[in-house]
């Protein structure tokens, strides 16, 4: 039990780190100081003017201490947030990865010669897609690449970008024959901290660790892994003897190849379907092979029975939980059917008591009917979007 008034109300730095009294202790200390000045019988309860002004002073001191603690912790990537974290990781040669917008190929039809200025299309989910300046040719049809107005992973299935959001005389039709290419969100603090932690292994003890860390730090690379076959025979993945095989999603292929060439041991072979020729420090051309990650699209249908307390937002949370779980599986990790019941149940959220799961089907094609495991190749990863997770409520 602390003795009031406290020796100090300020934040203090010790060998254990930085600490500060909490808000209630600050008020108690200020009350004790006031009583020592004006007497024990001073009336300073919270409903008095004096009690309220003491609370104002306590709040100011507490806010100042909080800012001091945040500044102190911000010198470490583990405690820094936002712009401060972006600044800290520069010491590791890193930069927060900027977000990007989804793109989609649109087939636009209309009267020849119609100019589409600031034209916008809309998809079935209400997302807006900006169309570059275009003039409809004599054929009456043109294909253009539209960009989502919202940054991040904005998905659009084939045929869903089919509305003319801006009305332009002569513009008649719009559709997307293929699904949109998803963008990415600005790198989160948590993801940047993980990259910073991985970057500390760049000067690691083994070449394989160094290659894996280096590839992971290439700008634009969001997922990667490196396999090694140190044996004298080709392994089960097809990696030749005494070779490595990197699997990478995103990033410039030349930059990835350069990292592999710079860090691999002499005489180590590389394996993959993407081949890039780079030069070593002596100017000798060397072919580097690796895999660009293949995404295995997964579809899931969940049937549930609604119980008292079930609301539509629970179904959205269920679908999102399954989506996050599938996308969180490691490269080369098989998707086992029974694993889907865990995220689908929303255990620990309090929502699990508002419904019961009656069936789950999964597959790699729309309207899945399977109830078995999905094998994922070593150079692939399971992937889905919330639109691929169907929900039937009874």
DODO-861803 format. One record per residue (C-alpha): residue number from 1; residue in three letters; x, y negated, z. Coordinates in steps of 0.25 Angstrom, whole numbers. Layout:
! DODO-861803
ATOM   num   residuo       x       y       z
ATOM   NUM       Ala       X       Y       Z
...
END
This chain:
! DODO-861803
ATOM   num   residuo       x       y       z
ATOM     1       Unk       0       0       0
ATOM     2       Unk       7     -13      -4
ATOM     3       Unk       9     -25       6
ATOM     4       Unk       3     -38       1
ATOM     5       Unk       7     -48      -3
ATOM     6       Unk      16     -40     -13
ATOM     7       Unk      31     -44     -14
ATOM     8       Unk      28     -47     -28
ATOM     9       Unk      17     -48     -38
ATOM    10       Unk      26     -47     -50
ATOM    11       Unk      29     -35     -59
ATOM    12       Unk      42     -29     -54
ATOM    13       Unk      53     -21     -61
ATOM    14       Unk      60      -9     -54
ATOM    15       Unk      67       3     -58
ATOM    16       Unk      54      10     -60
ATOM    17       Unk      49       0     -70
ATOM    18       Unk      39     -12     -68
ATOM    19       Unk      28     -13     -58
ATOM    20       Unk      18     -24     -54
ATOM    21       Unk       7     -25     -43
ATOM    22       Unk      -7     -21     -48
ATOM    23       Unk     -18     -32     -48
ATOM    24       Unk     -24     -28     -35
ATOM    25       Unk     -11     -29     -28
ATOM    26       Unk      -8     -42     -34
ATOM    27       Unk     -21     -48     -28
ATOM    28       Unk     -19     -41     -15
ATOM    29       Unk      -5     -48     -14
ATOM    30       Unk     -10     -62     -18
ATOM    31       Unk     -22     -60      -8
ATOM    32       Unk     -11     -57       3
ATOM    33       Unk      -3     -69      -1
ATOM    34       Unk     -15     -78       0
ATOM    35       Unk     -18     -73      13
ATOM    36       Unk      -4     -75      18
ATOM    37       Unk      -5     -90      14
ATOM    38       Unk     -20     -93      17
ATOM    39       Unk     -22     -83      28
ATOM    40       Unk     -28     -70      30
ATOM    41       Unk     -42     -75      30
ATOM    42       Unk     -42     -81      16
ATOM    43       Unk     -54     -76       8
ATOM    44       Unk     -48     -71      -5
ATOM    45       Unk     -58     -60      -9
ATOM    46       Unk     -60     -59     -24
ATOM    47       Unk     -73     -66     -23
ATOM    48       Unk     -67     -79     -19
ATOM    49       Unk     -60     -90     -27
ATOM    50       Unk     -46     -87     -20
ATOM    51       Unk     -48     -72     -23
ATOM    52       Unk     -51     -75     -37
ATOM    53       Unk     -39     -84     -39
ATOM    54       Unk     -30     -73     -33
ATOM    55       Unk     -36     -63     -43
ATOM    56       Unk     -32     -73     -54
ATOM    57       Unk     -18     -74     -49
ATOM    58       Unk     -17     -59     -48
ATOM    59       Unk     -22     -56     -62
ATOM    60       Unk     -11     -66     -67
ATOM    61       Unk       0     -59     -59
ATOM    62       Unk      -5     -45     -64
ATOM    63       Unk      -6     -49     -78
ATOM    64       Unk       8     -55     -78
ATOM    65       Unk      13     -42     -72
ATOM    66       Unk       6     -34     -82
ATOM    67       Unk      13     -42     -93
ATOM    68       Unk      26     -40     -86
ATOM    69       Unk      24     -25     -86
ATOM    70       Unk      20     -25    -100
ATOM    71       Unk      32     -33    -104
ATOM    72       Unk      42     -24     -96
ATOM    73       Unk      36     -11    -101
ATOM    74       Unk      36     -17    -116
ATOM    75       Unk      51     -16    -116
ATOM    76       Unk      49      -1    -118
ATOM    77       Unk      42       6    -130
ATOM    78       Unk      34      14    -120
ATOM    79       Unk      27       2    -114
ATOM    80       Unk      27      -8    -125
ATOM    81       Unk      15     -10    -133
ATOM    82       Unk      11     -17    -146
ATOM    83       Unk      21     -28    -151
ATOM    84       Unk      31     -25    -140
ATOM    85       Unk      31     -10    -144
ATOM    86       Unk      34     -14    -158
ATOM    87       Unk      45     -23    -154
ATOM    88       Unk      51     -12    -145
ATOM    89       Unk      52      -1    -155
ATOM    90       Unk      60     -10    -164
ATOM    91       Unk      72      -5    -155
ATOM    92       Unk      70       9    -161
ATOM    93       Unk      69       3    -175
ATOM    94       Unk      54       6    -175
ATOM    95       Unk      42      -3    -180
ATOM    96       Unk      28      -1    -177
ATOM    97       Unk      21       5    -190
ATOM    98       Unk      11      -4    -196
ATOM    99       Unk      -3       1    -199
ATOM   100       Unk      -8       3    -213
ATOM   101       Unk     -21       3    -220
ATOM   102       Unk     -28      15    -227
ATOM   103       Unk     -30      15    -242
ATOM   104       Unk     -39      21    -251
ATOM   105       Unk     -41      23    -266
ATOM   106       Unk     -54      17    -271
ATOM   107       Unk     -60      19    -285
ATOM   108       Unk     -68       6    -288
ATOM   109       Unk     -78       4    -299
ATOM   110       Unk     -85      -8    -305
ATOM   111       Unk     -86     -18    -316
ATOM   112       Unk     -73     -19    -324
ATOM   113       Unk     -66     -32    -321
ATOM   114       Unk     -72     -34    -307
ATOM   115       Unk     -61     -40    -298
ATOM   116       Unk     -61     -34    -284
ATOM   117       Unk     -56     -45    -275
ATOM   118       Unk     -55     -42    -260
ATOM   119       Unk     -64     -30    -262
ATOM   120       Unk     -67     -21    -250
ATOM   121       Unk     -72      -7    -250
ATOM   122       Unk     -79       0    -238
ATOM   123       Unk     -79      15    -234
ATOM   124       Unk     -89      23    -227
ATOM   125       Unk     -84      20    -214
ATOM   126       Unk     -84       5    -216
ATOM   127       Unk     -69       3    -218
ATOM   128       Unk     -65      -8    -228
ATOM   129       Unk     -55      -6    -239
ATOM   130       Unk     -48     -17    -246
ATOM   131       Unk     -47     -16    -261
ATOM   132       Unk     -36     -23    -269
ATOM   133       Unk     -39     -33    -279
ATOM   134       Unk     -44     -25    -291
ATOM   135       Unk     -51     -27    -305
ATOM   136       Unk     -60     -16    -309
ATOM   137       Unk     -54     -11    -323
ATOM   138       Unk     -62      -9    -336
ATOM   139       Unk     -64       5    -332
ATOM   140       Unk     -73       1    -320
ATOM   141       Unk     -65       9    -310
ATOM   142       Unk     -52       6    -302
ATOM   143       Unk     -45      13    -291
ATOM   144       Unk     -38       5    -280
ATOM   145       Unk     -32       7    -267
ATOM   146       Unk     -40       0    -255
ATOM   147       Unk     -34      -3    -242
ATOM   148       Unk     -42      -1    -229
ATOM   149       Unk     -44     -15    -221
ATOM   150       Unk     -42      -8    -208
ATOM   151       Unk     -28      -3    -204
ATOM   152       Unk     -26      11    -200
ATOM   153       Unk     -32      25    -204
ATOM   154       Unk     -44      21    -211
ATOM   155       Unk     -50      34    -218
ATOM   156       Unk     -59      35    -230
ATOM   157       Unk     -64      48    -236
ATOM   158       Unk     -65      49    -251
ATOM   159       Unk     -78      42    -256
ATOM   160       Unk     -80      34    -243
ATOM   161       Unk     -74      20    -248
ATOM   162       Unk     -86      17    -257
ATOM   163       Unk     -92       4    -253
ATOM   164       Unk     -90     -10    -258
ATOM   165       Unk     -88     -19    -246
ATOM   166       Unk     -86     -31    -254
ATOM   167       Unk     -96     -33    -265
ATOM   168       Unk     -89     -37    -278
ATOM   169       Unk     -97     -39    -291
ATOM   170       Unk     -93     -28    -301
ATOM   171       Unk     -87     -18    -290
ATOM   172       Unk     -96      -6    -290
ATOM   173       Unk     -90       6    -284
ATOM   174       Unk     -79      10    -274
ATOM   175       Unk     -75      24    -269
ATOM   176       Unk     -62      31    -264
ATOM   177       Unk     -60      45    -271
ATOM   178       Unk     -49      49    -260
ATOM   179       Unk     -48      47    -245
ATOM   180       Unk     -41      34    -240
ATOM   181       Unk     -26      35    -236
ATOM   182       Unk     -26      32    -221
ATOM   183       Unk     -18      20    -216
ATOM   184       Unk     -11      20    -202
ATOM   185       Unk     -13      12    -190
ATOM   186       Unk      -2       2    -184
ATOM   187       Unk       7      11    -176
ATOM   188       Unk       2      12    -161
ATOM   189       Unk      10       9    -149
ATOM   190       Unk       9      24    -145
ATOM   191       Unk      14      28    -159
ATOM   192       Unk      25      18    -159
ATOM   193       Unk      30      23    -146
ATOM   194       Unk      31      37    -151
ATOM   195       Unk      39      33    -163
ATOM   196       Unk      48      25    -153
ATOM   197       Unk      50      37    -144
ATOM   198       Unk      53      45    -157
ATOM   199       Unk      63      35    -162
ATOM   200       Unk      72      37    -150
ATOM   201       Unk      75      51    -155
ATOM   202       Unk      81      45    -168
ATOM   203       Unk      95      48    -163
ATOM   204       Unk      91      61    -158
ATOM   205       Unk      99      73    -155
ATOM   206       Unk      94      82    -167
ATOM   207       Unk      93      78    -182
ATOM   208       Unk      79      83    -182
ATOM   209       Unk      74      74    -171
ATOM   210       Unk      81      62    -178
ATOM   211       Unk      74      65    -191
ATOM   212       Unk      61      67    -185
ATOM   213       Unk      62      54    -177
ATOM   214       Unk      68      46    -189
ATOM   215       Unk      57      51    -198
ATOM   216       Unk      46      47    -188
ATOM   217       Unk      52      33    -188
ATOM   218       Unk      51      30    -203
ATOM   219       Unk      41      19    -205
ATOM   220       Unk      27      25    -209
ATOM   221       Unk      30      39    -204
ATOM   222       Unk      18      42    -194
ATOM   223       Unk      21      57    -193
ATOM   224       Unk      33      66    -195
ATOM   225       Unk      40      79    -191
ATOM   226       Unk      52      86    -195
ATOM   227       Unk      54     101    -196
ATOM   228       Unk      67     108    -195
ATOM   229       Unk      71     122    -200
ATOM   230       Unk      85     125    -195
ATOM   231       Unk      84     140    -199
ATOM   232       Unk      90     147    -211
ATOM   233       Unk      77     150    -217
ATOM   234       Unk      65     142    -222
ATOM   235       Unk      55     140    -210
ATOM   236       Unk      40     143    -210
ATOM   237       Unk      37     128    -215
ATOM   238       Unk      46     130    -227
ATOM   239       Unk      57     121    -222
ATOM   240       Unk      70     127    -228
ATOM   241       Unk      82     132    -219
ATOM   242       Unk      90     121    -212
ATOM   243       Unk      80     110    -216
ATOM   244       Unk      71     100    -210
ATOM   245       Unk      57      95    -215
ATOM   246       Unk      51      82    -211
ATOM   247       Unk      36      79    -212
ATOM   248       Unk      32      65    -213
ATOM   249       Unk      20      56    -214
ATOM   250       Unk      21      42    -219
ATOM   251       Unk      34      34    -221
ATOM   252       Unk      43      32    -233
ATOM   253       Unk      48      45    -238
ATOM   254       Unk      61      39    -241
ATOM   255       Unk      63      34    -227
ATOM   256       Unk      59      47    -222
ATOM   257       Unk      69      54    -231
ATOM   258       Unk      80      45    -227
ATOM   259       Unk      78      47    -212
ATOM   260       Unk      79      62    -214
ATOM   261       Unk      91      61    -223
ATOM   262       Unk      98      52    -212
ATOM   263       Unk      95      61    -200
ATOM   264       Unk      95      76    -205
ATOM   265       Unk     107      84    -203
ATOM   266       Unk     117      87    -215
ATOM   267       Unk     112      99    -223
ATOM   268       Unk      98      99    -218
ATOM   269       Unk      88     101    -228
ATOM   270       Unk      75      94    -229
ATOM   271       Unk      61     100    -233
ATOM   272       Unk      48      94    -239
ATOM   273       Unk      40      90    -251
ATOM   274       Unk      44      75    -251
ATOM   275       Unk      58      73    -256
ATOM   276       Unk      66      60    -255
ATOM   277       Unk      80      57    -260
ATOM   278       Unk      88      48    -250
ATOM   279       Unk     103      45    -250
ATOM   280       Unk     112      48    -238
ATOM   281       Unk     122      38    -233
ATOM   282       Unk     132      42    -243
ATOM   283       Unk     122      39    -254
ATOM   284       Unk     119      54    -257
ATOM   285       Unk     105      57    -261
ATOM   286       Unk      98      67    -252
ATOM   287       Unk      84      73    -254
ATOM   288       Unk      76      73    -242
ATOM   289       Unk      63      82    -241
ATOM   290       Unk      52      81    -231
ATOM   291       Unk      36      82    -231
ATOM   292       Unk      26      71    -230
ATOM   293       Unk      16      75    -220
ATOM   294       Unk       4      82    -226
ATOM   295       Unk      -9      79    -219
ATOM   296       Unk     -19      90    -218
ATOM   297       Unk     -33      84    -217
ATOM   298       Unk     -42      90    -207
ATOM   299       Unk     -57      90    -206
ATOM   300       Unk     -65      93    -193
ATOM   301       Unk     -80      95    -190
ATOM   302       Unk     -84      95    -176
ATOM   303       Unk     -98      99    -171
ATOM   304       Unk    -103      94    -158
ATOM   305       Unk    -115      95    -149
ATOM   306       Unk    -118      81    -143
ATOM   307       Unk    -121      81    -128
ATOM   308       Unk    -126      70    -118
ATOM   309       Unk    -117      58    -120
ATOM   310       Unk    -112      60    -134
ATOM   311       Unk    -111      48    -143
ATOM   312       Unk    -106      46    -157
ATOM   313       Unk     -93      40    -152
ATOM   314       Unk     -89      53    -146
ATOM   315       Unk     -90      60    -159
ATOM   316       Unk     -81      49    -165
ATOM   317       Unk     -71      51    -153
ATOM   318       Unk     -72      66    -156
ATOM   319       Unk     -68      65    -171
ATOM   320       Unk     -57      55    -168
ATOM   321       Unk     -51      65    -157
ATOM   322       Unk     -51      76    -167
ATOM   323       Unk     -44      67    -178
ATOM   324       Unk     -34      62    -168
ATOM   325       Unk     -31      76    -164
ATOM   326       Unk     -29      81    -178
ATOM   327       Unk     -20      70    -182
ATOM   328       Unk     -12      71    -170
ATOM   329       Unk      -7      86    -173
ATOM   330       Unk       7      87    -177
ATOM   331       Unk      13      89    -191
ATOM   332       Unk      12     104    -194
ATOM   333       Unk       2     106    -182
ATOM   334       Unk      -9     116    -186
ATOM   335       Unk     -23     111    -182
ATOM   336       Unk     -29     122    -173
ATOM   337       Unk     -44     123    -173
ATOM   338       Unk     -47     124    -158
ATOM   339       Unk     -38     111    -156
ATOM   340       Unk     -49     103    -162
ATOM   341       Unk     -59     106    -150
ATOM   342       Unk     -50      98    -140
ATOM   343       Unk     -51      84    -147
ATOM   344       Unk     -65      87    -151
ATOM   345       Unk     -69      88    -137
ATOM   346       Unk     -64      75    -132
ATOM   347       Unk     -59      81    -119
ATOM   348       Unk     -56      71    -108
ATOM   349       Unk     -64      60    -115
ATOM   350       Unk     -77      62    -107
ATOM   351       Unk     -84      63    -121
ATOM   352       Unk     -82      79    -121
ATOM   353       Unk     -95      81    -113
ATOM   354       Unk    -104      74    -123
ATOM   355       Unk    -103      85    -134
ATOM   356       Unk     -99      99    -136
ATOM   357       Unk     -91     104    -149
ATOM   358       Unk     -99     114    -156
ATOM   359       Unk     -90     116    -168
ATOM   360       Unk     -77     111    -175
ATOM   361       Unk     -73     114    -189
ATOM   362       Unk     -60     110    -196
ATOM   363       Unk     -53     111    -209
ATOM   364       Unk     -45     103    -220
ATOM   365       Unk     -57     100    -229
ATOM   366       Unk     -70      92    -226
ATOM   367       Unk     -81      99    -219
ATOM   368       Unk     -72     109    -212
ATOM   369       Unk     -78     122    -208
ATOM   370       Unk     -66     129    -202
ATOM   371       Unk     -63     133    -188
ATOM   372       Unk     -48     137    -189
ATOM   373       Unk     -35     131    -188
ATOM   374       Unk     -29     122    -199
ATOM   375       Unk     -14     125    -202
ATOM   376       Unk      -6     112    -205
ATOM   377       Unk       7     113    -213
ATOM   378       Unk      20     109    -206
ATOM   379       Unk      21      97    -215
ATOM   380       Unk       7      93    -213
ATOM   381       Unk      -2      87    -202
ATOM   382       Unk     -17      88    -199
ATOM   383       Unk     -24      75    -201
ATOM   384       Unk     -38      70    -201
ATOM   385       Unk     -47      57    -200
ATOM   386       Unk     -59      56    -191
ATOM   387       Unk     -68      56    -204
ATOM   388       Unk     -63      71    -206
ATOM   389       Unk     -69      75    -192
ATOM   390       Unk     -84      77    -193
ATOM   391       Unk     -93      78    -181
ATOM   392       Unk    -107      85    -180
ATOM   393       Unk    -115      82    -168
ATOM   394       Unk    -127      90    -164
END
